[in-house]
Amino acid sequence: MKAHKKEILDNSIIERLHDDQLVGMMHELPDTDELLRKAGVDQEVYREILQDPHVMGEVRQIYSALLSFKYELQAGDDSASANQALELCQNILKKRPHPTMRWPDLFWSIGKAPLTGRRVHAINWKEENGKLIPGQIHDIESRKYGFNYQGELLIKSMEIPLGEIAPDFRFLVTRHMSDATNPYGLAILSCCFWSWMFKNGGLKFFVRFCERFGQPFPIGKYPQGTLESDIDKLVTSLQGLAEDAVAAIPDDSSIDVLEVKTSGQLPQERLVLLMNREISKALTSQTAASELTGDGGSRAASETHQGRTDQNAKADRGLLEDTANQLFEFVTIINFGENVASPVMKFIDKKQVSKEDVEVVKESASIVPLVKTDVYKRLNWSEPGDGDDVIFLGTTEKEDPEKGGKVEFSKAPIQEWDDYQQSISDIVDQVKQAVAKGETLEDALDAIIALVPELDKTVLNDLISQELEIEFGAGMLDANND
């Protein structure tokens, strides 16, 4: 099979995939969310779903996971223009993006893209100190924009209700799991719709059940032949009994209390718990908090679920980083031109160093040599320069033996001597001093003999006694064994 340049550049077969006669009549591509369309609702239902207590609890977890990380801006490269762009973008972050919003508020507004499928924010530019910077950044409602079949953003207005293609540098678009056939993205809250509907239906009947059977059911008895008016009075008295716990009845009537007895979980309660688990799976990819309804839980399962939640949070932060970097790219192109590298925003975990990254570095370093700069980048730490004050609690660096350097081995810690060892050491030192005074071997022997009466032999006597006792005990055991 040979490759021909002319055939490769011929894209006619790809263009024929689109029905131009049909697409030409379509200015806006309808939202591809079949679930909402079949249910006869639109994205406005997401606001109602967010008011569900269980949904809000899971969304707050997503919110905290998104904003619990600090962020920093890094220059696109080492050029002077890139550093100027970095300084300008850092100054932008020191000001509010909107009079009623802080940057964390805007980040959450962008970060809701996985919940709703997409988020679109408009930028109002202003001039300040000779530079064009965002004056206001705010989100726009879903009814005011759409996408055409090429995935281009369309802005709808009173003048152009069908929508016009959005101009450059005016809008920030964030989409969750979008593709060429679905530029609107996939909304997680859409996956929660039917679970939320069934849960609310189950709750409605559960409340009715509690109202009807949650308290004893009074039953009035009247004699046969009682007048209808007297029966009505008895019923009225029973109704007052249900509310006031006090009732007046004729002396020839009686009241019995019927209690409803149930065991285990009611069907309505099981339905609510099941729907909560399905909602948790969609929002956080874990159900440890909603499925473990007993007294105990599984630590291994909770750690696994937490790992999946952390991975989802990392992906959500990636969407936010891409949108913020799109904003900084706009600022750089407008003020410095297209040839200047724009700053890059990066989230950094302020809680702890990633254990997975540390293990990767340790295992890799035991196999092959690693470049220091790569290690610092992987661990998200700045490499210290000359003269910087550093804190280092690890082992000292070893020189490579193949390069002729010396390898330093750690020494075992020196243990402190006990009294017996110290006493023996003192006796040995005295003997060495006596031997050193002798000029000949005979003089050394005489000095040792003269030293013996002066030595403190208490320790030696104790040691010898202990050895004799041990040997005597061992001999007794051997004799008993024989």
Secondary structure, DSSP 4 states (H G I P E B T S, - for coil): ----HHHHH--HHHHTTS-HHHHTT-SSBPP--HHHHHHT--TTHHHHHHTSHHHHHHHHHHHHHHHSSEEEEE-SSSSHHHHHHHHHHHHHHTS-SBTTB-HHHHHHHHHTHHHHSEEEEEEEEEEETTEEEEEEEEE--GGGEEE-TT--EEE--SS-TT-EEPPTTSEEEEESS--SS-TT---HHHHTHHHHHHHHHHHHHHHHHHHHHSS-EEEEE--TT--HHHHHHHHHHHHHHHHHS-----TT-EEEEEPP---S--HHHHHHHHHHHHHHHHHHS--HHHH--SS---HHHHHHHHHHHHHHHHHHHHHHHHHHHHHHHHHHHHHH-TTSPPPEEEEE-SS---HHHHHHHHHHHTTS---HHHHHHHHT-PPP-TT------SPPPPPPGGGTPPPP-PPPPPPPP-HHHHHHHHHHHHHHHHHHH-SSHHHHHHHHHHHGGGS--HHHHHHHHHHHHHHHHHHHHHHHH-
